[in-house]
């Protein structure tokens, strides 16, 4: 049961982390005051969060399938 909750909760957690990570940059982009070096620095953070979320999701799916069989 815990793995089912993890499979559902991890994508929600990743989306929330991305939202709060990029909220300030979004408003700077809307106002056309975003520095490109900061945008590329934040891109690394976004890729790290997405990569970590993918690894966690794959592990949770593996454990869910393993426990179901």
Buried (B, 14 or more C-beta within 10 A) or exposed (E): EEBEEBBEEBEEBBEEBBEEBBEEBEEEEEEEEBEEEEEEEBEEEBEEBEEEBEEBBEBBBEBBEEEEE
